Amino acid sequence: EGETVTTDQTEFSFVADDSDGISTSGTKLYLNNVEVALTSSQKGLRGAFSSTLTLSEGANLISMKLRDLKGNDQVRSIVIHFFRQLSPAPYT
């Protein structure tokens, strides 16, 4: 279950919509409890977030929490598996 990648640097991009508005001072996104900055906002109702995480070998549980202007939280978690891509053995 989950996504499998072969590089330890993974970029996450999110778009959030909220009829109450999106603002840099009130809308917060956290990845594994680290706040991610709002990168853009469209008409104050939609915001974009982007961050790069460094993954450990094997399964990585990524927790995402979005807090709106009213303090309501939405929480989601995903698992990303990181396995280094091995070079093929030389043919002899």
N, C-alpha and C positions, 0 to 999 in steps of 0.2 A: 504494500500500500504506500502511496506517495510517489513523488517524483524522484528520478535518479539523474544525477549530474556527474560530470567527470572533471570539473574544475572547482577549486575550493572557494572562489570568489563568485558569489551569486547576487545579481541585482534584482531587487524587488521593486515593482512599480504598482501603485494603487491609485484608484480614482474613487473619491467619496462624494456622494450627493446627499444634501440635507436641505429640506424645505425651510428649516429655521436659519440656514446660512452656514457658511464655512469661513473661519477667520484664523489668522495666525495666532491670535491671542487666546482663542477659546477652543478651537478644534485641535485635538491631539491624536497622533498615531504613535503607538509604541510597538516595536519589534523586540521581542525578548526583553521587555521592560526598559528599553532604551528609546527615548523620544526621537521621532523622525520629523524633520522640518517639512512644512508645507512648501512645495516647490512652485506651485502656481494656483491661481484661483480664477474661475470664470463666473462673472456676475455675482460673486459671493455665495452661490448655491452649490458649486462643484469645486472640489480641490484635488490637486494631484500631489502625491507623495512618492519619493524615490529614495532607496537606500541600498547599499551593498553590504552583505554579510559574509564573513569568513566562516566556512563550514569545517567541521571536523570529519575525519574519516569515519564512514559508517552512517548510521541514522542520526539526523538532526531534527529535533522538535522545534518548530518555529511558532511562537505565540504572537498573535497580532491583536492589539486592542485599539479600538477607535473610540474616542470620547468626543461627544458633540458639545455644542454651546450650552446645553442645559445640564451637562454632567452625566448624561446617559452613556453607558459603555456597551460596545458590541465586541465580543471576543471570539476569535477563531484560531484554530491551530492546524498546522500542516506538518507533515514529515517529509524531509528531503534527504535522500540517501546520496552521499558523496563517496565515490570510488575512483581512485586515480586510474587513468587510462594507461595500461601497460603497453610498452613497446613490444612489437612481435619479436620473438626469438630469431636470431639470424639463421638463415637457411644454410645448412652445411651439406 
